[in-house]
């Protein structure tokens, strides 16, 4: 049995899909947050720094929670990989 056939059996198709989706979600989250921060910084001409700071805090809080969920999925897949690697 060669390495390629072992690698195919290492992950179920749903785990590979989860991995790809998590990476896509992380990219989308970071891109969107970057756009929000850019808009907030550009719209701060009115001098309402407290409101902008509150919005930034909200974005950071939500982003951390969303990223944490994606990182948990990645950690689960990494653990499966490590376990399978030990078996091989």
HELIX and SHEET records of a PDB file:
HELIX    1   1 UNK A    3  UNK A   10  1                                   8    
HELIX    2   2 UNK A   13  UNK A   42  1                                  30    
HELIX    3   3 UNK A   44  UNK A   46  5                                   3    
HELIX    4   4 UNK A   49  UNK A   87  1                                  39    
END                                                                             
